[in-house]
Amino acid sequence: MITVSINGAIRQFPDPLSVAALIGEMGLSGKRIALERNGEIVPRSAFAAQQLADGDRLEVVVAVGGG
């Protein structure tokens, strides 16, 4: 089991997962988002390759369009 902090909220997952899998679990697939892992921006091209680890701190920001 791994425990990660997402925007300050603690979440637990039974198995390690990638950033891409987390985004899918959060219902954010296909949305324009920025993700920071432990203080460093994760490029969208690296989402599938980045495996989350126990204790990771994530900040997820969803881009909102408007006029």
C-alpha positions as CSV (number, residue, x, y, z in Angstrom):
1,M,0.0,0.0,0.0
2,I,1.3,3.5,-0.8
3,T,0.2,6.8,0.8
4,V,0.4,10.0,-1.2
5,S,-0.7,13.6,-0.5
6,I,-2.7,15.1,-3.3
7,N,-3.4,18.9,-2.9
8,G,-3.0,18.4,0.8
9,A,-5.4,15.5,1.1
10,I,-4.0,12.0,2.0
11,R,-4.9,9.2,-0.3
12,Q,-4.0,5.5,-0.1
13,F,-3.7,3.0,-3.0
14,P,-3.3,-0.7,-2.6
15,D,-0.6,-0.9,-5.3
16,P,2.0,1.5,-6.8
17,L,0.6,3.4,-9.8
18,S,1.8,5.8,-12.5
19,V,0.9,9.4,-12.6
20,A,-1.2,8.6,-15.7
21,A,-3.1,6.0,-13.8
22,L,-3.7,8.4,-10.9
23,I,-5.0,11.1,-13.4
24,G,-7.4,8.5,-14.7
25,E,-8.6,7.5,-11.2
26,M,-9.2,11.2,-10.4
27,G,-11.4,11.5,-13.6
28,L,-9.0,14.1,-15.1
29,S,-8.0,12.1,-18.3
30,G,-8.1,14.4,-21.3
31,K,-8.2,17.6,-19.3
32,R,-5.5,20.2,-19.3
33,I,-3.6,19.8,-16.0
34,A,-0.3,20.7,-14.5
35,L,1.2,18.3,-11.9
36,E,4.0,18.9,-9.4
37,R,5.6,15.9,-7.6
38,N,7.7,16.7,-4.6
39,G,8.2,20.2,-5.7
40,E,9.1,19.4,-9.4
41,I,6.9,19.8,-12.4
42,V,6.2,16.5,-14.2
43,P,5.9,17.0,-18.0
44,R,2.8,15.5,-19.5
45,S,5.1,13.3,-21.7
46,A,6.4,11.6,-18.5
47,F,3.0,10.9,-16.9
48,A,3.0,7.2,-18.0
49,A,6.6,6.6,-17.0
50,Q,6.5,8.3,-13.5
51,Q,5.7,5.7,-10.8
52,L,4.3,7.2,-7.6
53,A,6.1,6.2,-4.4
54,D,5.0,6.1,-0.8
55,G,5.1,9.6,0.8
56,D,5.0,11.5,-2.5
57,R,3.5,15.0,-2.3
58,L,1.5,16.0,-5.4
59,E,-0.1,19.3,-6.4
60,V,-2.6,19.0,-9.3
61,V,-4.0,22.1,-11.0
62,V,-6.7,21.9,-13.7
63,A,-6.6,24.6,-16.3
64,V,-9.9,26.5,-16.7
65,G,-10.8,28.4,-19.8
66,G,-12.9,31.5,-19.8
67,G,-13.3,34.9,-21.2
